[in-house]
């Protein structure tokens, strides 16, 4: 009985940490397809009125980023 309890506590702790790591990941932008020009615009909240950051991915593979990334984003993609 004690052996099962001794093993289940560390296992529960590891699973709790794994769950926290998965749910606390930062917002990621969708990858830009090859041969496309992409713009991801980040907003401060769900009202989508205040832009706080933007990422631009050029057709040749270069790009730029300014500001901060949030979960409130708009992604546009168009062929080059």
QUIFEN-V878140 format. One record per residue. RES is the residue in one letter. PHI is phi in whole degrees, 0 to 359 (* if undefined). PSI is psi in radians with two decimals (none if undefined). OMEGA is omega in radians with two decimals (none if undefined). Layout:
RES,PHI,PSI,OMEGA  RES,PHI,PSI,OMEGA
This chain:
X,*,-0.82,-3.13  X,294,-0.60,-3.13  X,296,-0.74,3.11  X,297,-0.77,3.12  X,295,-0.71,-3.12  X,295,-0.58,3.13  X,276,-0.55,-3.07  X,286,-0.52,3.12  X,294,-0.87,3.09  X,297,-0.63,3.12  X,296,-0.74,3.11  X,296,-0.67,3.12  X,296,-0.79,3.13  X,297,-0.75,3.12  X,295,-0.65,3.10  X,295,-0.73,3.10  X,295,-0.70,3.12  X,296,-0.70,3.10  X,295,-0.69,3.12  X,293,-0.65,-3.13  X,292,-0.65,-3.13  X,288,-0.72,-3.07  X,279,-0.26,-3.09  X,256,0.30,3.13  X,291,2.51,3.13  X,291,2.76,3.12  X,294,2.32,3.14  X,245,2.49,3.09  X,280,2.66,3.06  X,293,2.47,3.13  X,292,2.50,3.13  X,278,2.28,-3.14  X,292,2.67,3.12  X,299,2.39,3.12  X,77,0.37,-3.13  X,236,2.74,3.03  X,252,2.16,-3.05  X,234,2.50,3.06  X,229,2.19,3.04  X,246,2.12,-3.14  X,250,2.28,-3.11  X,254,2.38,-3.11  X,246,2.75,-3.07  X,288,-0.55,-3.11  X,204,-3.05,-3.04  X,289,-0.12,3.06  X,283,-0.27,3.09  X,55,0.71,-3.12  X,252,-0.51,-3.08  X,249,1.99,3.10  X,282,2.25,-3.14  X,242,-0.07,3.12  X,185,2.82,3.13  X,206,2.47,3.07  X,237,2.25,3.13  X,242,2.27,3.08  X,243,2.06,-3.06  X,281,2.85,3.13  X,297,-0.60,-3.10  X,277,-0.06,3.11  X,109,-0.24,3.10  X,280,-3.13,3.11  X,176,-3.09,3.13  X,211,2.80,3.13  X,213,2.46,3.02  X,219,2.70,3.07  X,85,-2.60,-3.11  X,237,2.75,3.09  X,261,2.40,3.08  X,228,3.10,3.10  X,280,-0.22,-3.13  X,265,1.77,-3.03  X,219,2.75,3.08  X,234,2.25,-3.08  X,242,2.23,3.04  X,236,2.53,-3.10  X,218,2.32,3.08  X,218,2.61,3.13  X,294,2.64,3.11  X,278,none,none
